[in-house]
């Protein structure tokens, strides 16, 4: 389905600012559709004057749809819908004419010009399914009256308000709570849902005929509401703005839309939503994140303590092989500690592994038997890994680097160990690819990584298998050194 910018640039002469204005309208027109109990379609006039392109469509959540099919991207010739022609040419809301019949459903159509900077740049068709029309209740009359005022503002170029939009996840919708205030900020009508929200804040009476700003001040402590000037402007619907208020019982998001159908402030629409449970979950998530990071921090500290104890023990052992075994254990514990240290500094249970890899490279190069004589470096990026995968990959990488240092450069030889990392491109099977190559003495004669009983290789094979990856060890293509290749599925 083509987007608004694509259609506008392909078939119209609208500029970027015009397109931005229409996008802002689309971000807010769910409100108009719900208040109107009608489907909205945005029609863009073709640059040739031969017709219109449907660039947007919105169905109401408050009533039956009048348009079963999606029509975005379709073309409508001039003359097919005279109301669209009249709205575009005369710059007025056109609503005369008999209902249209679509799929045995009578549909009333109105055409609303969309004005920007004294120019009509598009037309919104409002399509009402008349099968859903009945004797209107007070709520429906309030909805329809407010919708009429908003459409007049669209035709004047006074709506939507720049910088305000309702397509955010926690923005209040018409059905969440609807309050209509007059020019003095007194409640003219409040929907049952709006009344329920205020009852949660502590209201015991009715909302009708109340000064909404004064009433809210009596229910909400000063520390949990905007400053006095802002709350008067928002709850009096003189300022187009979102705000959040609350007390110990409830938290509410408010959105004020001033109504100026003829250019004079006549009152306003206030939408409100009870977000008490949402904010409570937010606080629980923040607490949970902090707890998880604290756990990672403590695990890291404990692992570092274990590593320090192993290092002290290694110094007391006279056996060279025993001391080397403990030093290997120190490096393995240190690799796990590095991952937990990174997780303790993040709000996500995921790891930017480049940082971990660099710390591991530093760890191996500093404490290895050839510290200073062999240079280790990283090329490329590992991307982001889950905490579980990061721990296993860190262990494998540590073993590979440790083996390269110990066996590739005997007798104090110098050289280079290079870590090459990459993530497969988009569209390919998602994999993390790691190559560790050195310019050392190479593999010993008869070496078989599948049958070797080395502890390091056993650890590597086990961890690679757990991750569903593959491991290949062999000589470099030029024969000068060793290449270890690892591939892990990104999942």
Helices and strands as residue ranges (DSSP letters): H 4-11, H 16-36, E 39-45, E 51-58, E 75-77, H 82-90, E 100-102, E 105-116, E 119-129, G 130-132, H 138-156, E 178-182, E 187-190, H 192-201, H 212-219, G 222-224, H 228-235, E 241-246, E 251-259, E 267-274, H 276-316, H 320-344, E 350-352, H 353-367, E 374-380, E 384-386, H 387-408, E 415-423, E 431-438, H 455-466, E 470-475, E 482-489
